[in-house]
Amino acid sequence: MLLSHDQHEDNLDAAGRALLPSAATIVTTAPGAKRLGDARGLEPWSTMRLEATARPPIEITATPCRHGPPLSRPLVGDVIGFALRWDGQEHGALWLSGDTVLYGGVRQVADRLSVGTALLHLGGVRFPISGPARYTMTAAEAVELSKLLQPRVIIPIHYEGWEHFREGREAIEREFAKAPEEIRTRIRWLPIGVATALDT
């Protein structure tokens, strides 16, 4: 199980916690691994190899995240994204951005990795108590990041189901509709609860 962070209920709710014992391996932040006890903790840009019988090994690299405005880490805690690579990939790494705003650490991904499929956590999360401060990427930031990454497939995730999401699918679609054709034609929407094959 890849767990970008454990400390917020919208990322690990009660149902998710109930699933943890069934996971053969849990990979999360270093502080999260200490809290959960039976997990592997990674710092940004550290890598581990996941191996299982009769399956190809997967290299997992943690990528940087900042789950809010500058200096918010003491409040919101550590978060990471994940880049997955394995033998036979044709188009580059499968990258999960994690809950993050767009900042220099995330832009490093475009410099350091070749990304084939990008799962971008969006929603433009905001809270009344902190005013205009955002805690996840907006659709406009996702377009900017996609121009840097140039992935073959862009999959928006993390934009519905909670009140603090400020941009739902319609807002994301409107923003991507304004993007260059090479970006907007790469969007793929995943229906919730439906197994979907991805060509990686």
DACOR-V672102 format. One record per pair of residues at least 4 apart in sequence whose ideal C-beta (glycine too) atoms are under 6 Angstrom apart, sorted by the first residue. I is the first residue (numbers start at 0). J is the second residue. D is the distance in Angstrom with one decimal. If there is no record, write none. Layout:
I | J | D
I | J | D
This chain:
0 | 22 | 4.0
0 | 25 | 4.8
1 | 26 | 5.4
1 | 81 | 5.0
2 | 25 | 6.0
2 | 27 | 4.0
3 | 78 | 5.5
3 | 79 | 5.9
3 | 97 | 3.8
3 | 98 | 5.7
4 | 10 | 5.6
4 | 28 | 5.8
4 | 31 | 5.9
4 | 78 | 4.4
5 | 11 | 4.9
5 | 27 | 5.9
5 | 31 | 4.2
5 | 35 | 5.9
6 | 76 | 4.6
8 | 12 | 5.1
9 | 161 | 5.0
11 | 15 | 4.5
25 | 38 | 3.9
26 | 39 | 4.9
26 | 59 | 5.9
27 | 31 | 3.9
27 | 32 | 5.6
27 | 38 | 5.3
28 | 77 | 4.2
28 | 79 | 5.3
29 | 40 | 3.6
29 | 42 | 5.6
30 | 77 | 5.2
32 | 38 | 4.1
32 | 40 | 3.0
41 | 45 | 4.8
41 | 61 | 3.7
43 | 61 | 5.3
43 | 63 | 4.2
45 | 61 | 5.5
46 | 60 | 4.6
47 | 59 | 5.3
48 | 56 | 5.5
48 | 58 | 5.6
49 | 57 | 4.5
49 | 59 | 5.8
50 | 56 | 4.8
55 | 85 | 5.0
55 | 86 | 5.6
57 | 83 | 5.6
57 | 85 | 4.8
58 | 84 | 4.6
59 | 81 | 5.8
59 | 83 | 5.9
60 | 82 | 4.4
61 | 79 | 4.3
62 | 80 | 4.0
62 | 82 | 5.7
62 | 108 | 5.4
63 | 104 | 3.1
64 | 78 | 3.9
64 | 79 | 5.5
64 | 80 | 5.5
64 | 97 | 4.2
64 | 99 | 3.7
65 | 99 | 5.6
65 | 100 | 5.8
65 | 102 | 5.2
66 | 75 | 4.4
66 | 78 | 4.4
66 | 98 | 5.0
66 | 134 | 5.6
67 | 71 | 3.2
67 | 75 | 4.8
67 | 134 | 4.6
68 | 132 | 4.6
71 | 75 | 5.1
78 | 97 | 5.3
78 | 98 | 5.3
79 | 97 | 5.6
80 | 95 | 5.4
80 | 96 | 4.8
80 | 97 | 3.5
81 | 95 | 4.8
82 | 92 | 4.4
82 | 94 | 4.8
82 | 112 | 5.4
83 | 93 | 4.5
84 | 92 | 4.9
88 | 199 | 5.4
90 | 115 | 3.2
90 | 151 | 4.7
91 | 113 | 4.0
91 | 114 | 5.2
91 | 115 | 3.2
92 | 112 | 5.4
92 | 114 | 5.4
93 | 116 | 4.9
93 | 199 | 5.6
94 | 114 | 4.6
94 | 117 | 5.1
95 | 118 | 4.7
96 | 119 | 5.0
96 | 120 | 5.1
98 | 120 | 5.1
98 | 135 | 5.4
99 | 105 | 5.6
100 | 133 | 5.7
100 | 136 | 5.9
101 | 105 | 5.6
101 | 136 | 5.4
101 | 140 | 3.9
101 | 144 | 5.7
107 | 111 | 5.6
108 | 112 | 5.4
109 | 147 | 3.9
109 | 148 | 4.9
114 | 148 | 4.9
114 | 150 | 4.6
115 | 150 | 6.0
115 | 151 | 5.0
115 | 199 | 5.7
116 | 150 | 6.0
116 | 152 | 4.4
116 | 197 | 6.0
116 | 199 | 5.7
117 | 148 | 5.7
117 | 150 | 4.2
117 | 153 | 5.4
118 | 154 | 4.7
118 | 156 | 5.3
119 | 141 | 5.0
119 | 155 | 5.8
120 | 135 | 5.5
120 | 156 | 6.0
120 | 157 | 3.9
121 | 136 | 5.3
121 | 141 | 5.7
121 | 155 | 5.2
121 | 157 | 6.0
121 | 158 | 4.6
121 | 171 | 6.0
122 | 135 | 5.0
122 | 157 | 5.5
122 | 158 | 4.2
122 | 164 | 3.8
122 | 166 | 5.8
123 | 133 | 5.7
123 | 137 | 4.1
123 | 165 | 4.3
123 | 166 | 4.1
124 | 134 | 4.1
124 | 135 | 4.3
124 | 163 | 5.0
125 | 133 | 5.7
125 | 165 | 5.1
126 | 163 | 5.8
136 | 140 | 4.3
136 | 141 | 5.4
137 | 166 | 6.0
138 | 166 | 5.6
138 | 170 | 6.0
138 | 171 | 4.3
138 | 174 | 3.5
139 | 174 | 5.5
142 | 174 | 6.0
142 | 178 | 4.6
145 | 153 | 5.4
145 | 182 | 5.0
152 | 185 | 5.8
152 | 187 | 5.4
153 | 185 | 4.8
153 | 186 | 5.2
154 | 187 | 5.3
154 | 189 | 5.9
155 | 171 | 5.3
158 | 164 | 5.6
158 | 167 | 5.8
159 | 167 | 5.7
166 | 170 | 4.0
166 | 171 | 5.9
175 | 183 | 5.0
175 | 186 | 5.6
178 | 182 | 4.0
178 | 183 | 4.7
180 | 184 | 5.7
189 | 195 | 5.4
